[in-house]
Amino acid sequence: MKITRLPPIVSDFGGSNHPYLSGAWTPLHEEVDAEDLEVIEGTIPDDIDGVYIRNTENQVHNPLGRHHPFDGDAMIHQISFSGGRASYRNRFVRTRCFVAEQTAGRSLWGGLADPPGTSLRPGYGAHGSLKDNASTDVVVHAGKLLATFYQCGEAYALDPETLEDLGVAPWAPIDGVSAHPKVDERTGELLFFNYSKHAPYMHYGVVGADGRLKHYVPVPLPGPRLPHDMAFTENFSILNDFPVFWDEGLLKRGIHAVRLHPDVKSRFAILPRYGRSDEVRWFEADPCYVLHFNNAYEDGDEIVLDGYFQEDPTPPPLAEGGVEGHEHLMGLLDMHSFKSRLHRWRFNLKDGSTREERLDDRIVEFGMINQRFAGRPYRYAYSVTSRPGWFLFNGFVKHDLETGTAEELRLEDGRYASEAPFAPRTGGREEDDGYLVSFVIDENKGTSECILIDARRFSDGPVCRIALPHKISSGTHSVWADRATFSDF
């Protein structure tokens, strides 16, 4: 392995015993390029050609107050596959806030769990004083990698091959871009939404395959809400208004306390892809919260939507297995506490009714599909399992939605995975003809690696394990992009 290290960044972080600043969440501050990665086990497939990219949270400076794992600065990790060989590189996203704190040499913004007035400067995102760290999500569109923040930031662009900083996406509106914009690979369009504390509280937009904003309309809500994801079909986009949002009385005092309003229905907004505000149709469903959707498609008069239904979206502090002093934070981040399960909604466009059903009783989340089937009927979904009490992934589940069966693959104790997108095999035609790609943090050895799992031989485990040049920090979302989808730009 040939490693080139970049000049060090400025950091005053001195280490911590905080559960999300240590262990698998220990921040990484090193940026490198690495060629000819070492294969620990198996053989790198020569029938994929593209990049796996993961966004992670890395706290660069000592926090001003209480720390939440989503406060850390965005670091993009990329592993490139071509001709049976692999290379790696990682870079911090040079957001305005990252650059300002590098200049100051210390933290200037408080975090999600801090009280009003903690931040020393106004934020750049859509929600006032919060730091826009671009550390939540990542997609590749119109030849650019886009890193986004779930509280609606500016959308930062990088070159997906070199990770060169390309600045703020020029089409991003003033109210920002939420995490989870969606790319329709068949049309090349990117669909996105944002939300804010001022009327109309949410907007929806479409960016063309040429990287230009084509459509942007308000989707009025009753008040400030906290949507996190969206979905699309061939002809429609699906947004949401869930009964989990800020306490209105406390919000007037500048306190951002999230509450479940159990007497309020969940609502789903369905509108044509280029629809106007007056074309939005709302469908009611059982109260819940959904962090992530898997896919949606049209089935006759119905729209089918699959995602992860949270039975208890605002759980109490973790009673057992938590770290003392952090029980509340750990409960909120624990999939086993908020009880997320794969769920299906059917919205009838003819009579306005909604039907719901549970697809699997396992506690799972962070689903992935073969993106060539996004917005269309599909058969397979891939979820992650988690270590009880922690925001750490310890395995994968392949769901066969046609037969209702599932296969599960667990990692050894002390090994933690990342969200695992599907990489289609070159020339493959079947929906599951390809690989799941994931980074793994091995706390037993203090190392990290990349694994590939053949989706058609799922239970066999990884077909190869590839050493990374350093131990990475955990994080949230990732993406696979075939080289052909961005190399022409």
C-alpha positions as CSV (number, residue, x, y, z in Angstrom):
1,M,0.0,0.0,0.0
2,K,1.4,3.4,-1.0
3,I,0.2,6.2,1.3
4,T,0.5,10.0,0.7
5,R,-0.4,12.1,3.7
6,L,-1.7,15.6,3.3
7,P,-0.7,18.5,5.6
8,P,-2.4,18.3,9.0
9,I,-5.5,20.3,9.9
10,V,-5.7,22.6,12.9
11,S,-7.2,20.8,15.9
12,D,-7.3,21.3,19.7
13,F,-9.2,18.1,20.3
14,G,-7.6,16.3,23.2
15,G,-9.6,13.1,23.3
16,S,-12.6,12.2,25.3
17,N,-14.4,9.4,27.1
18,H,-17.7,10.5,25.6
19,P,-19.4,7.4,24.1
20,Y,-19.6,9.2,20.7
21,L,-16.1,10.7,20.8
22,S,-14.3,7.4,21.6
23,G,-14.2,3.8,20.5
24,A,-15.7,3.4,17.0
25,W,-16.6,7.1,17.1
26,T,-13.1,8.4,17.8
27,P,-12.6,11.3,15.4
28,L,-10.1,10.9,12.6
29,H,-8.1,14.1,11.6
30,E,-5.8,12.6,9.0
31,E,-6.3,13.1,5.3
32,V,-4.5,10.6,2.9
33,D,-4.4,9.2,-0.6
34,A,-3.6,5.4,-0.7
35,E,-2.9,3.3,-3.8
36,D,-2.8,-0.5,-4.2
37,L,-4.7,-1.3,-1.1
38,E,-3.8,-4.6,0.6
39,V,-6.4,-7.5,0.3
40,I,-6.7,-9.2,3.7
41,E,-8.9,-12.0,2.4
42,G,-10.4,-13.1,-0.9
43,T,-10.1,-11.3,-4.3
44,I,-11.4,-7.8,-5.3
45,P,-14.0,-8.4,-8.0
46,D,-13.1,-7.1,-11.5
47,D,-16.8,-6.8,-12.5
48,I,-17.5,-3.5,-10.8
49,D,-16.1,-0.1,-11.8
50,G,-17.0,2.8,-9.6
51,V,-16.7,4.5,-6.1
52,Y,-18.1,3.8,-2.7
53,I,-18.3,7.0,-0.7
54,R,-19.2,7.4,2.9
55,N,-19.9,10.6,4.9
56,T,-18.8,10.6,8.6
57,E,-18.8,12.9,11.6
58,N,-15.4,13.9,13.0
59,Q,-15.2,16.4,15.8
60,V,-12.2,18.6,15.0
61,H,-12.1,20.8,18.1
62,N,-13.1,20.5,21.8
63,P,-16.9,20.9,21.9
64,L,-18.3,24.1,23.5
65,G,-20.9,22.2,25.4
66,R,-22.6,18.8,25.3
67,H,-21.7,16.7,22.3
68,H,-24.0,15.0,19.8
69,P,-22.5,12.6,17.3
70,F,-24.1,14.6,14.5
71,D,-22.1,17.7,15.5
72,G,-18.9,16.5,14.0
73,D,-17.4,17.9,10.8
74,A,-18.0,16.0,7.6
75,M,-15.2,13.8,6.4
76,I,-15.7,12.0,3.1
77,H,-14.2,8.5,2.6
78,Q,-13.9,7.1,-0.9
79,I,-12.7,3.7,-2.1
80,S,-12.4,3.4,-5.9
81,F,-12.7,0.0,-7.7
82,S,-11.5,-0.6,-11.2
83,G,-10.0,-3.7,-12.9
84,G,-9.9,-5.7,-9.7
85,R,-7.8,-3.1,-7.9
86,A,-8.7,-0.6,-5.2
87,S,-7.5,2.8,-4.0
88,Y,-8.7,5.1,-1.2
89,R,-8.7,8.7,-0.2
90,N,-10.5,10.9,2.4
91,R,-11.1,14.6,2.8
92,F,-12.8,16.9,5.2
93,V,-15.6,18.9,3.6
94,R,-14.4,22.5,3.6
95,T,-17.7,24.1,4.7
96,R,-17.8,27.7,5.7
97,C,-18.0,26.7,9.4
98,F,-15.1,24.3,9.0
99,V,-12.9,27.0,7.5
100,A,-14.0,29.5,10.2
101,E,-13.0,27.2,13.0
102,Q,-9.7,26.3,11.3
103,T,-8.9,30.0,11.3
104,A,-10.0,30.5,14.9
105,G,-8.3,27.2,16.0
106,R,-11.3,26.3,18.2
107,S,-15.0,25.5,18.2
108,L,-17.3,28.5,17.4
109,W,-20.6,26.6,17.3
110,G,-22.5,24.6,19.9
111,G,-24.2,21.4,19.0
112,L,-27.7,19.9,18.6
113,A,-27.9,19.1,22.4
114,D,-26.7,22.5,23.6
115,P,-29.0,25.3,24.9
116,P,-29.6,28.6,23.1
117,G,-26.7,31.0,23.1
118,T,-23.9,28.4,23.2
119,S,-22.8,29.2,19.7
120,L,-20.4,32.1,19.3
121,R,-21.5,32.9,15.8
122,P,-24.6,32.7,13.7
123,G,-25.0,29.6,11.6
124,Y,-25.0,29.3,7.8
125,G,-27.8,26.7,7.6
126,A,-31.5,27.2,7.5
127,H,-32.0,26.8,11.3
128,G,-30.3,29.9,12.8
129,S,-27.3,29.2,15.1
130,L,-26.6,25.6,14.2
131,K,-23.3,24.7,12.5
132,D,-23.8,23.5,8.9
133,N,-21.3,20.7,8.9
134,A,-22.6,18.8,5.8
135,S,-21.9,15.5,7.6
136,T,-25.2,13.7,7.2
137,D,-25.7,12.5,3.6
138,V,-23.9,12.1,0.3
139,V,-25.1,11.6,-3.3
140,V,-23.5,11.8,-6.7
141,H,-25.4,13.9,-9.3
142,A,-24.4,15.7,-12.5
143,G,-20.8,14.6,-12.1
144,K,-20.5,16.0,-8.6
145,L,-20.6,14.6,-5.1
146,L,-23.0,16.5,-2.8
147,A,-22.6,16.5,1.0
148,T,-25.7,17.7,2.9
149,F,-26.8,18.4,6.5
150,Y,-30.1,17.1,7.8
151,Q,-31.0,20.4,9.4
152,C,-30.8,22.0,6.0
153,G,-27.5,23.4,4.9
154,E,-25.9,24.7,1.8
155,A,-25.1,21.5,-0.1
156,Y,-21.3,21.2,-0.7
157,A,-19.9,19.8,-3.9
158,L,-16.8,17.7,-4.4
159,D,-15.3,15.8,-7.3
160,P,-16.4,12.2,-6.7
161,E,-13.1,10.9,-8.1
162,T,-10.5,13.2,-6.5
163,L,-12.6,14.7,-3.7
164,E,-11.5,18.2,-4.8
165,D,-13.5,20.9,-3.1
166,L,-15.9,22.5,-5.6
167,G,-17.7,24.8,-3.1
168,V,-21.4,25.3,-2.5
169,A,-23.8,23.9,-5.1
170,P,-24.9,27.0,-7.1
171,W,-28.5,25.9,-7.4
172,A,-29.1,25.6,-3.6
173,P,-31.9,27.9,-2.4
174,I,-31.7,30.3,0.5
175,D,-33.6,27.9,2.8
176,G,-31.0,25.3,2.2
177,V,-31.1,21.6,1.2
178,S,-32.0,18.8,3.6
179,A,-30.2,15.6,3.6
180,H,-31.6,12.8,1.4
181,P,-32.0,14.5,-2.0
182,K,-32.9,11.7,-4.4
183,V,-31.3,10.9,-7.8
184,D,-33.4,9.2,-10.5
185,E,-30.7,7.4,-12.5
186,R,-33.1,7.0,-15.5
187,T,-33.7,10.7,-16.0
188,G,-30.6,12.1,-14.3
189,E,-32.8,14.4,-12.2
190,L,-32.2,15.2,-8.5
191,L,-35.2,15.7,-6.3
192,F,-34.8,17.6,-3.0
193,F,-36.7,19.3,-0.2
194,N,-36.0,21.7,2.7
195,Y,-37.7,22.8,5.8
196,S,-37.5,25.9,8.1
197,K,-39.1,27.7,11.0
198,H,-41.0,30.2,8.8
199,A,-44.0,29.8,6.5
200,P,-44.5,27.9,4.3
201,Y,-42.1,25.7,6.3
202,M,-41.2,23.3,3.5
203,H,-40.2,23.6,-0.2
204,Y,-39.6,20.9,-2.9
205,G,-37.4,21.2,-6.0
206,V,-36.0,19.4,-9.0
207,V,-32.5,19.8,-10.4
208,G,-31.9,18.7,-14.0
209,A,-29.3,16.3,-15.3
210,D,-27.4,19.5,-16.3
211,G,-27.0,20.6,-12.7
212,R,-29.5,23.5,-13.1
213,L,-32.5,24.2,-10.9
214,K,-35.6,23.4,-12.9
215,H,-38.5,23.5,-10.4
216,Y,-39.0,24.9,-6.9
217,V,-42.3,25.2,-5.1
218,P,-43.6,25.6,-1.5
219,V,-45.3,22.7,0.2
220,P,-47.1,24.5,3.0
221,L,-47.2,22.9,6.5
222,P,-49.2,23.8,9.6
223,G,-46.0,24.9,11.4
224,P,-42.3,24.1,11.8
225,R,-41.8,20.4,11.2
226,L,-38.8,17.9,11.1
227,P,-39.0,15.8,8.0
228,H,-35.9,13.8,7.3
229,D,-36.4,11.9,4.0
230,M,-38.5,11.7,0.9
231,A,-39.2,9.2,-1.9
232,F,-40.2,9.2,-5.6
233,T,-41.9,7.1,-8.3
234,E,-41.7,7.5,-12.0
235,N,-44.3,10.3,-12.0
236,F,-44.7,11.5,-8.4
237,S,-42.7,12.8,-5.4
238,I,-43.6,11.9,-1.8
239,L,-42.9,14.2,1.2
240,N,-44.2,14.0,4.8
241,D,-45.5,15.7,7.8
242,F,-45.0,13.5,10.9
243,P,-46.3,14.2,14.5
244,V,-42.8,14.4,15.8
245,F,-41.7,18.0,15.9
246,W,-40.6,20.8,18.2
247,D,-42.7,21.7,21.3
248,E,-44.3,24.9,20.0
249,G,-44.4,26.6,23.4
250,L,-40.7,25.9,24.1
251,L,-39.7,26.9,20.6
252,K,-41.0,30.4,21.2
253,R,-38.4,30.6,24.0
254,G,-35.7,29.4,21.6
255,I,-35.6,25.9,23.1
256,H,-35.6,23.1,20.5
257,A,-37.3,20.2,22.4
258,V,-38.7,17.4,20.1
259,R,-42.0,15.9,21.1
260,L,-44.3,13.2,19.9
261,H,-47.8,14.5,19.4
262,P,-49.7,11.1,19.5
263,D,-53.1,12.6,18.7
264,V,-51.8,14.0,15.4
265,K,-51.9,11.7,12.3
266,S,-48.9,11.1,10.0
267,R,-49.4,12.8,6.7
268,F,-47.8,12.1,3.3
269,A,-47.8,14.6,0.5
270,I,-47.9,13.3,-3.0
271,L,-47.4,15.6,-6.0
272,P,-46.4,15.2,-9.6
273,R,-42.6,15.5,-10.1
274,Y,-43.1,19.0,-11.6
275,G,-46.3,19.7,-9.7
276,R,-47.5,23.0,-8.3
277,S,-48.4,23.7,-4.7
278,D,-52.1,23.4,-5.4
279,E,-51.5,19.9,-6.9
280,V,-50.3,18.4,-3.6
281,R,-52.5,15.6,-2.2
282,W,-52.3,14.7,1.5
283,F,-52.8,11.2,2.7
284,E,-53.3,10.4,6.5
285,A,-51.7,7.4,8.2
286,D,-51.0,6.1,11.7
287,P,-48.9,8.3,14.0
288,C,-45.2,7.5,13.7
289,Y,-41.9,8.9,12.6
290,V,-39.8,7.6,9.7
291,L,-36.1,8.5,9.3
292,H,-35.6,6.7,6.0
293,F,-37.5,5.3,3.1
294,N,-36.4,2.5,0.9
295,N,-38.3,3.0,-2.3
296,A,-41.7,3.8,-3.8
297,Y,-43.5,2.8,-7.0
298,E,-46.8,3.0,-8.8
299,D,-49.1,0.0,-8.8
300,G,-52.4,0.8,-10.7
301,D,-54.3,3.4,-8.8
302,E,-52.0,3.1,-5.8
303,I,-48.6,4.4,-4.8
304,V,-46.6,1.9,-2.7
305,L,-44.1,3.3,-0.2
306,D,-41.6,1.3,1.9
307,G,-39.7,2.6,4.9
308,Y,-38.9,2.1,8.6
309,F,-41.8,2.8,11.0
310,Q,-40.7,3.9,14.4
311,E,-43.0,2.7,17.1
312,D,-41.5,4.9,19.8
313,P,-39.8,7.9,18.1
314,T,-39.0,9.8,21.3
315,P,-37.9,7.0,23.7
316,P,-37.0,7.5,27.4
317,P,-33.4,7.5,28.6
318,L,-31.6,4.2,28.1
319,A,-32.3,2.2,31.2
320,E,-29.6,-0.5,30.8
321,G,-26.4,-0.7,28.9
322,G,-25.9,3.1,28.6
323,V,-22.9,5.2,29.6
324,E,-23.5,7.1,32.8
325,G,-24.5,10.7,32.1
326,H,-25.4,10.0,28.5
327,E,-28.5,7.8,29.0
328,H,-30.9,10.2,27.3
329,L,-28.7,10.7,24.2
330,M,-28.0,6.9,23.9
331,G,-31.8,6.2,24.1
332,L,-32.6,8.6,21.3
333,L,-29.9,7.0,19.0
334,D,-30.8,3.4,19.7
335,M,-32.8,1.6,17.0
336,H,-33.9,-0.9,19.7
337,S,-35.4,2.0,21.7
338,F,-37.3,3.7,19.0
339,K,-38.2,0.3,17.5
340,S,-37.8,0.8,13.7
341,R,-39.3,-1.9,11.5
342,L,-39.7,-2.3,7.7
343,H,-43.2,-1.1,6.8
344,R,-45.3,-0.5,3.8
345,W,-47.9,2.2,3.0
346,R,-50.3,2.1,0.0
347,F,-51.9,5.4,-1.0
348,N,-55.0,5.1,-3.3
349,L,-55.0,8.0,-5.7
350,K,-58.6,7.2,-6.7
351,D,-60.3,7.2,-3.4
352,G,-57.8,8.9,-1.1
353,S,-57.4,6.0,1.3
354,T,-54.3,4.6,3.0
355,R,-53.4,1.0,3.8
356,E,-50.5,-0.1,6.0
357,E,-48.7,-3.4,6.7
358,R,-45.6,-4.6,8.5
359,L,-43.1,-6.2,6.2
360,D,-40.6,-7.6,8.8
361,D,-40.5,-7.8,12.6
362,R,-36.8,-7.3,12.9
363,I,-35.3,-4.1,14.4
364,V,-33.6,-2.7,11.3
365,E,-32.9,0.6,9.5
366,F,-30.7,2.4,7.0
367,G,-32.1,0.5,4.0
368,M,-30.5,0.3,0.5
369,I,-31.7,-1.0,-2.9
370,N,-30.3,-1.4,-6.4
371,Q,-30.7,2.2,-7.4
372,R,-31.5,1.2,-11.0
373,F,-34.9,0.2,-9.6
374,A,-35.5,3.4,-7.6
375,G,-39.0,4.7,-8.2
376,R,-40.0,1.4,-9.9
377,P,-41.3,-2.0,-8.7
378,Y,-38.5,-3.9,-6.9
379,R,-38.0,-7.1,-5.0
380,Y,-35.0,-6.7,-2.7
381,A,-34.1,-4.4,0.1
382,Y,-31.0,-4.4,2.3
383,S,-31.1,-3.1,5.9
384,V,-28.6,-2.9,8.8
385,T,-29.0,-4.3,12.3
386,S,-27.5,-2.5,15.3
387,R,-25.8,-3.1,18.6
388,P,-28.5,-2.6,21.3
389,G,-28.1,0.7,23.1
390,W,-25.7,2.1,20.5
391,F,-25.7,3.9,17.1
392,L,-23.4,1.2,15.7
393,F,-24.2,-1.2,12.9
394,N,-23.4,-4.9,13.5
395,G,-24.9,-6.7,10.5
396,F,-27.1,-6.8,7.4
397,V,-30.4,-8.2,6.3
398,K,-31.5,-9.0,2.7
399,H,-35.2,-8.8,2.4
400,D,-37.0,-10.6,-0.4
401,L,-40.2,-8.6,-0.6
402,E,-41.8,-11.0,-3.1
403,T,-41.6,-14.1,-0.9
404,G,-41.5,-12.3,2.5
405,T,-38.3,-14.1,3.5
406,A,-35.1,-12.6,4.7
407,E,-31.4,-13.6,5.2
408,E,-29.3,-12.1,8.0
409,L,-25.5,-11.7,8.2
410,R,-24.0,-10.6,11.5
411,L,-20.5,-9.3,12.1
412,E,-18.2,-10.6,14.9
413,D,-18.4,-8.8,18.2
414,G,-16.4,-5.6,18.2
415,R,-16.7,-5.1,14.4
416,Y,-19.1,-2.3,13.2
417,A,-20.3,-1.7,9.7
418,S,-21.4,1.3,7.7
419,E,-24.5,1.7,5.6
420,A,-24.0,-0.7,2.6
421,P,-25.3,0.5,-0.8
422,F,-25.7,-1.9,-3.7
423,A,-23.0,-1.9,-6.5
424,P,-24.5,-3.6,-9.6
425,R,-22.2,-6.0,-11.4
426,T,-21.0,-4.7,-14.8
427,G,-23.4,-6.2,-17.4
428,G,-25.7,-7.6,-14.7
429,R,-29.4,-7.8,-15.5
430,E,-31.0,-9.3,-12.4
431,E,-31.9,-7.0,-9.5
432,D,-29.6,-8.7,-7.0
433,D,-26.7,-9.3,-9.4
434,G,-24.0,-7.2,-7.6
435,Y,-22.4,-6.5,-4.3
436,L,-23.1,-4.7,-1.0
437,V,-20.1,-2.5,-0.1
438,S,-19.4,-1.4,3.4
439,F,-16.6,0.0,5.6
440,V,-16.0,-1.9,8.8
441,I,-14.4,-0.6,12.0
442,D,-12.7,-3.3,14.0
443,E,-12.4,-2.2,17.6
444,N,-10.7,-5.5,18.5
445,K,-7.7,-4.6,16.3
446,G,-8.0,-0.8,16.1
447,T,-8.2,-1.0,12.3
448,S,-10.7,-0.4,9.4
449,E,-11.4,-2.3,6.2
450,C,-13.8,-2.4,3.3
451,I,-15.8,-5.5,2.6
452,L,-17.8,-6.6,-0.4
453,I,-20.7,-9.1,-0.1
454,D,-22.1,-10.9,-3.2
455,A,-25.8,-10.1,-2.9
456,R,-26.7,-13.4,-4.6
457,R,-24.6,-15.4,-2.1
458,F,-25.5,-13.2,0.8
459,S,-25.2,-15.7,3.7
460,D,-21.7,-16.7,2.5
461,G,-20.3,-13.4,3.9
462,P,-17.7,-11.1,2.4
463,V,-16.1,-12.2,-0.9
464,C,-13.1,-9.9,0.0
465,R,-11.8,-7.8,2.8
466,I,-9.6,-4.8,1.9
467,A,-7.4,-3.0,4.5
468,L,-7.8,0.8,4.9
469,P,-4.7,2.9,5.8
470,H,-6.2,4.1,9.1
471,K,-9.1,3.5,11.5
472,I,-12.1,5.7,10.4
473,S,-14.8,7.2,12.6
474,S,-18.4,6.0,12.4
475,G,-21.0,8.1,10.7
476,T,-24.3,8.0,8.8
477,H,-24.8,7.7,5.1
478,S,-23.1,6.4,2.0
479,V,-23.5,6.0,-1.8
480,W,-22.3,3.8,-4.6
481,A,-21.7,5.5,-8.0
482,D,-20.8,3.6,-11.2
483,R,-17.9,5.4,-12.9
484,A,-20.0,5.7,-16.1
485,T,-22.5,7.9,-14.3
486,F,-20.1,10.7,-13.6
487,S,-17.0,10.2,-15.8
488,D,-18.6,12.1,-18.8
489,F,-19.1,15.3,-16.9
